[in-house]
């Protein structure tokens, strides 16, 4: 009888342990992210409409530290381009606050980025199928692996990788006319800001269009962590712009510069071409 009693208690304990393990497994499954419970078609969903917005106080603290790594928020998104892996987030965060205090909506065309100012607008292109969307950045992340942007479920679905989970993409900032904050430079995650003097170019309508700038001035179009990407952009620019160009390497970045440009009107003309090529407006860099 004592043996049977011992066995009964033993099997009871085992059953209880298995039940606990089962609950843990369920809880692990519950915290996994997912999309809508039934498939939805987002192919006809409109993109985010870029517009000029004030930077929000929340979400733009710089620098900030996540998992022991320091990130610096860009002062200005213009000219920003990046290539890498995109992911998405859905139900797990749906209805929660984003970094700037807005409510995350997985059905809206939004995104999270580690260093772009909030809010910003970017065009994301899926290299696997050529699809692209325009999204509004209102959150921080992703902080897992080498992913460069976290898209809403709707945006990922429209790009065609919601089922797969990730995709190789390019991210290109859209100029909405927002003035820069304290600095103005294209800085990739975890890198220091550029040391060149970067200023706003005078408007051609603000004075003599042929006025000389007075310094050795260049228009910085973009900066890349890989030389090959910068050289590809240079080749593309040379087919449309006759001004001299150079590849400036500093602090681990390859910057694409057009110039030197000597007149206000020269800068205005180059910027017009850049905008026609969907490459933003660039920054004026004085040396």
N, C-alpha and C positions, 0 to 999 in steps of 0.2 A: 504493500500500500504506500509506503513511504517513497518507493521508487516511482510508482505511478504518479504520486503527487509531485515529485521532483520533475518528472518528464512534462507533466502538465504545465507547471510553472515555466519550464524552459521553453516550451513551444509557444506559450503565451508571450514571453519576452521576445522571442524571435519574430512572432507575428506583429508585435508592437513596433519592433525595429524596422521591419519591412514596410509597415505603414508609414513610419516617419520618413524613410528613404523615398517612398513613393510620393509623399507630399512635397519633399524637397525637389524631386524631379519635376513635379507639376509646377511648383513655384518658379523653377528655372525656365520652364517653357513659357510661363505667363509673362516673365519680364523680357522675353525676346521681342524684338520689334516686328511689326507686321503691317500690311496694308489693309484696305477695306475687306470686310468679310465676304463680299461678292465682287467679282471683277467689274471694273468701271472703265469706260472709254474716255480718255483725256485728250485724244488726238485733235479734237476741235476746240479745246479750252484755250482762251486767249492768253497771250503772254502778259507779263507785268508791263505796265505802261510807264516808261521812265519819266520822271519829273523832278524838278528841283525841290529838295527837302532839307530842312535844317538837321544837322547832326544831333542825335539824341544824346542826352547826358549819360544815360545808362548804356552800357555795352561798348563804350569807347575808351575805357581806362587803358592807359599805355605807360609803361609796359605792364604786362600781367603774366602770371606764372601758372601753368597747368602741368601737373605730373612732373614737376621739377624743371620744366623747359620754359624759357622766357620768350614771349611774343611781343612785338611792337606794332601797334595799329598804325596803318598808313595815314599820313596827313592829307593825302589827296589820292583819289583812285584813278585819275585820268592817266591814260597811257599804260595802265596795268594789264599785263597778259601773263598767263600761266598755263602750263600743261601738266597733266597728271591724272590721278584716278579720282573719280567721283563716286559717292555713295548716296544713300537716301535715308530719311527717318520718317516714321509714320505714327501708328497708333500709340506707341509707347510714350510719345511726347505730345500727342494731339490734345489741345486744350490747356497745355501748360504754358507758362510764360517763357518768352524768348529772352535773349540777353538784354534787349532794350525795353523789356517790360510789356511787349505786345503778346497777344495770345497766339500760340502756334496753331496753324490750320494746315493739315496735311493735304487739303484740297486746293490750296492757294499756290501761286507761283512764287515761292520764296526759297531762300537758301541760307546756309550757315557757312561762314568763312572765318579763318583765324585772324586775318590782319586787315581786311578791307574796312574802310569806315562804315559805320552803320547810321543811316541806311545808304546802300549803294545799289546800282543796277548793273548787272553783267549779262553778257550773252554767253551761254554754255553750249558747246558743240560736241556731240558724240562722234568720236573718230570712227567708231565701228560702222555707223550707218549714215553719217552726214547730217543727221537731224540736229536742230538747234532750238533753244528756247531763251527767252529773256526773263530773268528772275530778279526779285528784290532781296538783297541781303539784309536780314534783320536779326541774325543770331550768330553765335560764335561756335566754332567747331569746323571739321571733325578733329578729334584728338586721338585717333586710332590709326596706327600704321602710317603709310605715306599718302593717305587720301588728302586731297586739296580742297574739296568742297562737299558739303552735305546738302542735297537737294530735298525739297518736299516730295512726298510720294507722287503727287500730281505731275511735278516737273520731271521726275525720273521716269514715270510712265509715258509721258509725252516724248521723251527722248528714247524710249524703247529698251530700258534696262531695269525696270522695276522687278521683273522676275529673276534676273541674274543677280542683282544686288549692287554691282559696281560696273563702271565703264571708263575707258580712257577718254578724256575730254580736254578741251581747251577752254579757258575762262578769259573773257575779254571785257574790261570795264567799259561802260557807256557813259560818255560825258554829259552830265545834266546841268553843267554851269555852276556847280557848287564851288564857292571859294575855298582855297586850301586853309588848313588850320595853322599850326605854328610852323610846320615845315612842308615841303612839297617834293617828295621823291618817291620813286618806285622801289619799294623794299620788299624782298621776299621773306617769308616766315623765318624768324630766328636770326636775321642778319641786321647789321648796323645800318643806320641811314646814311645816304651819300654825303660826302663832305663838300661837293661843289656848291657854289652859290646858285640857288634856283629861284627864279623870280617870275612874276607875271609879265607877259609881253604887253607893251602899250597897245591900245586899240588903234587901228589905222584911222578911225574917225576922231580920235582925241587930239590929233595934231597933224603935223606934216607927214604924209604917207611915206615920203622919201627920207625922213629923218634918220640919221645914223644912230645906231644903238650905243656906240661909244666904247663897247667892250667886245672881246672875242665871244660871240654868242652862238649857241647851238640849240637846236630843238631836239629834246630827248623824246623819242617815240615810245620806247619800251626798254625793259631790262629783263635779262634771262639768266638763269643759273647755268644753262648749257650754251656753249659757244655755237653749236650747230643751229640751234633755234634762232639765235641772233643773226647768224649769217643767212639763214633762209629769209628772214624778214628784210635784211639788207638787199638781197637779190630781188625781192618783190618790190621794194621801194624804188630801186634803180630803174625799173621798167616804167615807172610813172613820174618820177621826179628827177629833174636835171641838176639840182643843187648837189654840191659835194657832200659826202657822207663818211662816217667813220665808225669803227667799233671800239668803244672805250671800256677797258677792263679795269675794275677796281673792287676790292673787298669781295671777291668771289662772284661778282655779277658782270655780265656782258651787256653794256648799254649801247643802244643804237642811237647815234646822233646824226642829225642833218645840219650841215654847216661847215665852216662858220658862215653865219648870216649877218649882214651888215646893216640892213634897213628894216624898219618896221613893216613895210609893205611886203618884203620878202617872206617874213614870218607868216603874215596873214595869208599869202598865196599858198605856202606850203601846208598850212593848217587846213585850208580849204580842200586841198588834195587828200590829206590824211583822213578827213571826215568823209570824203567820197569813198575812200577805201575801207571805211568802218574801223579806222585805227585811232579814233579819238582826236585830241587836239595837241597832245604833247606838252612838254614843259620847256621853258626857256632856261638854259643853263649858261651862266656867265663864268668865264675863267679869267 
